[in-house]
């Protein structure tokens, strides 16, 4: 056998090695790309949840401010105004009488606040305890809720 024949025989035994290498490289790249897609998708979900959470805490704070304004000033049209001068325990929904009503202002669109208030008397004076939970987005993992509690002097 000559040197040329040895090279041909050697090449003949190596047929298919390029195909196996290409399949291996393609498989490794596919796994890397799938991991990157999952990583970026998770990042987007976390960012969306943080955004909803920020809106929910703003809705809760807005609910407290609206409830406190109604209680302190006895404004007509507010559901809390009837509680001034009594010892109430009640739930209010802002901006409307039911939890299906949502804020319509920019930034709080599709949000609402569920507010609980009670009058507490002590030797120091009377206080309102206002507990507000803001909800934004949908139910479950598609939404967020945040809770804020304050105590204000009457």
LINSUL-V877572 format. One record per residue. RES is the residue in one letter. PSI is psi as a letter, one per 40 degrees, with the letter a starting at -180 (NA if undefined). OMEGA is omega as a letter, one per 20 degrees, with the letter a starting at -180 (* if undefined). Layout:
# LINSUL-V877572
res psi omega
RES PSI OMEGA
RES PSI OMEGA
This chain:
# LINSUL-V877572
res psi omega
X h a
X i a
X d r
X d r
X d r
X d r
X d r
X d r
X d r
X d r
X d a
X d r
X e a
X e a
X h r
X e r
X d r
X d r
X d r
X d r
X d a
X d r
X d r
X d a
X d r
X d r
X d r
X d r
X d r
X d r
X d r
X d r
X d r
X d r
X d r
X d r
X d r
X d r
X d a
X d r
X d r
X d r
X d r
X d r
X d r
X d r
X d r
X d r
X d r
X d r
X d r
X d r
X d r
X d r
X d a
X d r
X d r
X d r
X d r
X d r
X d r
X d r
X d r
X d a
X d r
X d a
X d r
X d r
X d r
X d a
X d a
X d a
X e a
X f a
X i r
X i a
X e r
X h r
X d a
X e a
X d a
X e a
X e a
X h r
X e r
X a r
X g a
X i r
X h a
X i r
X h r
X i r
X h r
X h j
X e a
X a a
X e r
X i a
X e r
X e r
X h a
X i r
X i r
X e r
X i r
X h a
X d r
X e r
X h a
X f r
X i r
X i a
X h r
X h a
X h r
X h r
X i r
X i r
X h a
X h r
X i r
X i r
X d a
X d a
X a r
X i a
X i r
X h r
X h a
X h a
X h a
X h r
X h r
X h r
X h r
X i r
X a a
X a r
X i r
X b a
X e a
X e a
X a r
X i r
X i r
X i a
X h r
X h r
X h r
X i r
X h a
X i r
X i r
X NA *
